Amino acid sequence: MASLTEWKVPLAYQPHPGDYTFDIDQVLSSVVALHSIIPHDAFTAETLGTERAGHGVVIDDGLVLTIGYLITEAESVWLHLADGRVVEGHALGFDPVTGFGLVQALGRLDLEPLPIGSSTAAQVGDRVVVGGAGGRSRSVASQIIAKQEFAGYWEYLLDEAIFTYPAHPNWGGTGLISNSGELIGIGSLQLERERERRAEHVNMIVPIDLLNPVLEDLRKFGRVNKPARPWLGMYSTEIDDKVVVIGIAGNGPAARAELKTGDVILAVKGETISSQAEFYRKLWSLGAAGVDVPLTVHHEGVTFDVVLASTDRAKLLKAPRLH
């Protein structure tokens, strides 16, 4: 893991205390650095790596909210605090639907939890801070530039994600802080958009209002206590109103059905699709994980029907090591 002192946000993009009605330094002290170690034989090791680093936000006594991919299948998690202390954590839970992950500190953090606000109340144009571990020098004074649907290539869909600009360069698990000093989201991705013929980077943030319905289940069970969505193990993108396969997860239903990169998904159970969001909604409407998923697929001039036996992705993941 890179040392926390090795990088800084350029001064022009850092938040300045006089610009806020709340104590920006106090609020940012609730953001910690997170470092996790994943076994080499873990399902996500090949795609996400065996060492992952990012941020987390203290939301309760010893409870740290982060983005789930940082701690999925983690055998050890370490929380790095601003005063130099390192506290071991336990990967408590992960929700693939929202993307949130929870870590329980196994030692005292002695940090004030960051108050949780309302992402629904946040509006496009609002000034916000994308807060990283290490205070103002590792945080970005940003702005909400959009609130809109987001479909991810890994069978992931948010009805309304938050997008911010300028982007935080080390975004994973950052805290999105409202203009009243409350947590309104957790950083997930950096994306590129074109504006005025120039490429610029933005952050995609998971809205905090998605947390409350799943929080208690994550604390008690490590996952949401209801039937999982059907998962196909298929990475896709949207090209010219077509859903195109760009990758296949090993050992997943799509691999077993011998689907290939470059396949175009035309329909789910006979219903035509033209977007990733449409694809996911039709897939998930068929039932819980384990349901058969009939697809119509086009491959190199040939159109064919195939039935995939969906599964619960969690069955392929290693359980967090208990302490």
C-alpha positions as CSV (number, residue, x, y, z in Angstrom):
1,M,0.0,0.0,0.0
2,A,1.3,3.5,-0.9
3,S,2.2,5.6,2.1
4,L,-0.5,8.2,3.0
5,T,2.1,10.9,2.6
6,E,3.0,10.1,-1.0
7,W,0.2,12.0,-2.7
8,K,-1.8,15.1,-2.2
9,V,-4.7,16.8,-4.0
10,P,-3.5,19.9,-5.8
11,L,-4.1,22.9,-3.5
12,A,-6.5,24.6,-6.0
13,Y,-8.9,21.6,-5.6
14,Q,-8.7,21.2,-1.9
15,P,-11.5,22.4,0.4
16,H,-10.7,25.6,2.2
17,P,-12.2,26.1,5.8
18,G,-13.6,29.6,5.0
19,D,-15.9,28.2,2.3
20,Y,-18.0,26.1,4.7
21,T,-20.4,26.7,7.6
22,F,-19.2,23.6,9.4
23,D,-15.8,22.6,10.8
24,I,-14.3,20.9,7.7
25,D,-11.3,19.5,9.6
26,Q,-13.5,18.0,12.3
27,V,-15.7,16.4,9.7
28,L,-12.8,15.0,7.6
29,S,-11.3,13.4,10.8
30,S,-14.1,10.8,10.5
31,V,-12.6,9.5,7.3
32,V,-10.0,6.7,7.7
33,A,-7.7,4.9,5.3
34,L,-8.4,1.2,4.6
35,H,-6.1,-1.5,3.5
36,S,-7.3,-5.1,2.9
37,I,-5.5,-8.4,2.0
38,I,-7.4,-11.0,-0.1
39,P,-6.3,-14.6,-0.6
40,H,-4.7,-15.4,-3.9
41,D,-7.3,-18.1,-4.6
42,A,-10.3,-15.8,-3.9
43,F,-12.8,-15.4,-6.7
44,T,-12.3,-11.7,-7.0
45,A,-8.5,-11.8,-6.7
46,E,-7.9,-11.8,-10.5
47,T,-10.2,-8.8,-11.2
48,L,-9.8,-6.7,-8.1
49,G,-6.4,-7.8,-6.8
50,T,-5.1,-9.3,-3.6
51,E,-4.2,-6.0,-2.0
52,R,-6.8,-3.2,-2.0
53,A,-6.6,0.3,-0.6
54,G,-9.0,3.1,-0.2
55,H,-11.1,4.9,2.4
56,G,-13.9,4.4,4.9
57,V,-16.1,6.7,7.0
58,V,-16.9,6.2,10.7
59,I,-20.7,6.1,11.0
60,D,-21.1,4.6,14.5
61,D,-18.8,3.5,17.4
62,G,-16.1,1.5,15.6
63,L,-18.3,1.0,12.5
64,V,-16.8,2.0,9.2
65,L,-18.7,2.4,6.0
66,T,-16.8,1.8,2.7
67,I,-17.3,0.6,-0.8
68,G,-17.8,-3.1,-0.9
69,Y,-15.2,-4.1,-3.5
70,L,-12.4,-3.0,-1.2
71,I,-13.3,-5.7,1.4
72,T,-14.9,-8.5,-0.6
73,E,-13.3,-11.8,0.4
74,A,-10.8,-9.9,2.7
75,E,-8.9,-12.1,5.1
76,S,-7.5,-9.1,6.9
77,V,-8.5,-5.4,7.0
78,W,-6.4,-2.6,8.5
79,L,-7.6,0.9,9.3
80,H,-5.0,3.7,9.2
81,L,-5.8,6.7,11.4
82,A,-4.5,10.3,11.0
83,D,-2.6,10.1,14.2
84,G,-0.5,7.2,12.9
85,R,-2.3,4.4,14.6
86,V,-3.2,1.3,12.7
87,V,-6.3,-0.6,14.0
88,E,-7.3,-4.1,12.8
89,G,-10.8,-4.4,11.3
90,H,-13.2,-7.2,10.4
91,A,-15.0,-7.2,7.1
92,L,-18.5,-7.3,8.6
93,G,-20.7,-7.2,5.5
94,F,-21.1,-6.5,1.8
95,D,-24.2,-5.7,-0.2
96,P,-23.8,-6.3,-4.0
97,V,-27.0,-4.5,-4.8
98,T,-26.0,-1.1,-3.3
99,G,-22.3,-1.7,-3.3
100,F,-21.8,-0.7,0.3
101,G,-19.4,-2.6,2.6
102,L,-19.1,-2.5,6.4
103,V,-16.0,-2.9,8.6
104,Q,-16.0,-3.3,12.3
105,A,-12.9,-1.9,14.1
106,L,-11.4,-4.5,16.5
107,G,-9.7,-1.7,18.6
108,R,-10.7,1.7,19.7
109,L,-10.8,4.4,17.0
110,D,-11.6,7.3,19.2
111,L,-13.2,9.1,16.3
112,E,-16.5,10.9,16.1
113,P,-19.0,9.3,13.7
114,L,-19.9,11.5,10.8
115,P,-23.6,12.4,10.9
116,I,-25.7,10.8,8.1
117,G,-27.6,13.2,5.9
118,S,-30.1,12.9,3.0
119,S,-28.8,12.1,-0.5
120,T,-32.4,12.7,-1.8
121,A,-32.3,16.3,-0.6
122,A,-29.0,16.9,-2.3
123,Q,-29.4,18.8,-5.6
124,V,-27.4,19.2,-8.8
125,G,-25.3,22.2,-8.4
126,D,-24.7,21.7,-4.7
127,R,-21.2,22.3,-3.4
128,V,-19.8,19.1,-1.7
129,V,-16.6,17.7,-0.5
130,V,-15.3,14.3,-1.6
131,G,-13.4,13.4,1.6
132,G,-10.4,11.2,1.7
133,A,-8.3,9.9,4.7
134,G,-5.7,12.5,5.7
135,G,-7.8,15.6,5.8
136,R,-8.0,18.6,3.4
137,S,-4.9,17.8,1.5
138,R,-6.4,14.5,0.4
139,S,-9.9,15.7,-0.2
140,V,-11.6,17.5,-3.1
141,A,-13.9,20.5,-3.1
142,S,-16.4,19.3,-5.7
143,Q,-19.9,19.9,-7.0
144,I,-22.8,17.6,-7.8
145,I,-23.1,17.6,-11.6
146,A,-25.8,14.9,-12.1
147,K,-28.1,12.6,-10.3
148,Q,-29.1,9.8,-12.8
149,E,-29.3,6.1,-13.4
150,F,-26.0,4.2,-13.5
151,A,-25.6,0.7,-15.0
152,G,-22.3,-1.1,-14.3
153,Y,-20.7,-3.8,-16.4
154,W,-20.7,-6.3,-13.5
155,E,-24.5,-6.8,-13.3
156,Y,-25.0,-3.7,-11.2
157,L,-27.7,-0.9,-11.4
158,L,-28.5,2.2,-9.4
159,D,-31.7,4.0,-10.2
160,E,-30.1,7.2,-9.2
161,A,-26.4,7.6,-8.6
162,I,-24.6,10.9,-7.7
163,F,-21.9,12.2,-10.0
164,T,-19.4,14.9,-8.9
165,Y,-16.7,17.0,-10.6
166,P,-13.8,17.6,-10.1
167,A,-13.1,14.0,-9.4
168,H,-11.2,12.6,-6.4
169,P,-8.1,10.8,-7.8
170,N,-8.2,8.1,-5.1
171,W,-12.0,7.6,-5.0
172,G,-12.7,4.2,-3.5
173,G,-14.6,4.5,-0.2
174,T,-14.4,8.3,0.0
175,G,-17.1,10.2,1.9
176,L,-19.4,12.6,0.0
177,I,-20.0,15.4,2.4
178,S,-22.9,17.8,1.9
179,N,-22.8,21.6,2.3
180,S,-24.1,21.1,5.9
181,G,-21.3,18.7,6.9
182,E,-23.2,15.4,6.6
183,L,-22.4,12.1,4.9
184,I,-24.6,11.8,1.7
185,G,-22.7,9.1,-0.2
186,I,-19.7,6.8,-0.6
187,G,-17.3,7.0,-3.6
188,S,-17.3,4.1,-6.0
189,L,-15.8,4.9,-9.4
190,Q,-14.0,7.4,-11.5
191,L,-15.5,7.8,-15.0
192,E,-14.7,9.8,-18.0
193,R,-17.1,12.1,-19.8
194,E,-16.8,14.3,-22.8
195,R,-17.7,18.0,-22.3
196,E,-17.0,20.7,-24.9
197,R,-14.9,18.2,-26.9
198,R,-12.6,17.6,-23.9
199,A,-12.4,14.5,-21.7
200,E,-12.8,15.1,-18.0
201,H,-13.0,12.8,-15.0
202,V,-16.0,12.5,-12.7
203,N,-16.8,10.4,-9.6
204,M,-19.7,8.1,-9.3
205,I,-21.1,8.1,-5.7
206,V,-23.4,5.6,-4.1
207,P,-26.2,7.6,-2.4
208,I,-26.4,7.3,1.4
209,D,-30.2,6.9,1.4
210,L,-29.6,3.3,0.1
211,L,-27.9,2.4,3.4
212,N,-30.7,2.5,6.0
213,P,-32.8,-0.3,4.5
214,V,-29.8,-2.7,4.5
215,L,-27.7,-1.5,7.5
216,E,-29.1,-3.8,10.2
217,D,-29.0,-6.9,8.1
218,L,-25.3,-6.2,7.2
219,R,-24.5,-5.8,10.8
220,K,-26.3,-9.0,11.9
221,F,-25.8,-11.3,8.9
222,G,-23.1,-9.8,6.7
223,R,-25.5,-9.6,3.8
224,V,-29.1,-8.5,3.2
225,N,-31.4,-11.1,4.6
226,K,-33.6,-11.9,1.6
227,P,-33.2,-14.0,-1.6
228,A,-30.3,-12.9,-3.8
229,R,-30.8,-11.7,-7.3
230,P,-29.9,-14.1,-10.1
231,W,-26.3,-13.7,-11.3
232,L,-25.0,-14.7,-14.7
233,G,-21.3,-14.0,-14.4
234,M,-21.3,-11.8,-17.5
235,Y,-19.6,-8.5,-18.0
236,S,-21.3,-6.3,-20.6
237,T,-21.4,-2.8,-22.1
238,E,-23.9,-0.9,-24.2
239,I,-22.9,-0.1,-27.8
240,D,-25.3,1.5,-30.2
241,D,-28.4,0.4,-28.3
242,K,-27.0,-3.2,-28.0
243,V,-25.9,-5.1,-25.0
244,V,-22.5,-6.6,-25.8
245,V,-20.6,-9.1,-23.7
246,I,-17.1,-7.9,-22.9
247,G,-16.0,-10.6,-20.4
248,I,-17.1,-13.8,-18.8
249,A,-16.5,-14.6,-15.1
250,G,-14.8,-18.0,-14.5
251,N,-17.0,-20.7,-13.0
252,G,-20.2,-18.6,-13.6
253,P,-23.4,-19.5,-15.4
254,A,-22.3,-17.6,-18.6
255,A,-19.0,-19.5,-18.7
256,R,-20.8,-22.9,-18.3
257,A,-23.2,-21.9,-21.1
258,E,-20.2,-21.2,-23.3
259,L,-21.1,-17.6,-24.0
260,K,-18.3,-15.6,-25.5
261,T,-16.9,-12.1,-25.5
262,G,-18.5,-10.2,-28.4
263,D,-21.9,-12.0,-28.1
264,V,-24.8,-9.6,-28.3
265,I,-27.7,-10.2,-25.9
266,L,-30.9,-9.5,-27.9
267,A,-33.7,-10.6,-25.5
268,V,-34.5,-12.0,-22.1
269,K,-37.2,-14.6,-22.1
270,G,-38.3,-13.4,-25.5
271,E,-38.5,-9.7,-24.5
272,T,-36.2,-7.5,-26.6
273,I,-33.6,-5.4,-24.8
274,S,-31.7,-2.4,-26.0
275,S,-29.9,-1.2,-22.8
276,Q,-27.9,-2.6,-19.9
277,A,-30.5,-1.2,-17.4
278,E,-33.3,-3.0,-19.4
279,F,-31.3,-6.2,-19.4
280,Y,-30.7,-6.2,-15.7
281,R,-34.3,-5.3,-14.8
282,K,-35.7,-8.1,-17.0
283,L,-33.1,-10.6,-15.6
284,W,-33.9,-9.7,-12.0
285,S,-37.7,-9.8,-12.6
286,L,-37.5,-13.5,-13.4
287,G,-37.1,-14.5,-9.8
288,A,-34.4,-15.2,-7.2
289,A,-30.9,-16.6,-7.7
290,G,-31.2,-20.1,-9.2
291,V,-33.9,-19.3,-11.7
292,D,-33.4,-20.3,-15.3
293,V,-32.7,-17.3,-17.6
294,P,-33.6,-17.8,-21.2
295,L,-31.5,-15.5,-23.5
296,T,-31.5,-14.8,-27.2
297,V,-28.0,-14.2,-28.3
298,H,-26.3,-13.1,-31.6
299,H,-22.8,-14.3,-32.4
300,E,-21.0,-13.8,-35.6
301,G,-24.0,-13.7,-37.8
302,V,-25.9,-16.5,-36.0
303,T,-28.8,-15.9,-33.6
304,F,-29.6,-18.6,-31.0
305,D,-31.5,-19.2,-27.8
306,V,-29.8,-20.4,-24.7
307,V,-30.9,-21.0,-21.1
308,L,-28.5,-20.1,-18.2
309,A,-28.9,-21.6,-14.8
310,S,-28.4,-18.4,-12.7
311,T,-26.7,-18.5,-9.3
312,D,-26.1,-16.5,-6.1
313,R,-22.7,-14.8,-6.7
314,A,-22.0,-15.0,-2.9
315,K,-21.7,-18.8,-3.2
316,L,-18.4,-18.3,-5.1
317,L,-16.9,-15.9,-2.6
318,K,-14.8,-16.7,0.4
319,A,-16.4,-15.8,3.7
320,P,-14.5,-13.1,5.7
321,R,-12.1,-14.6,8.3
322,L,-13.7,-14.4,11.8
323,H,-11.6,-13.1,14.7
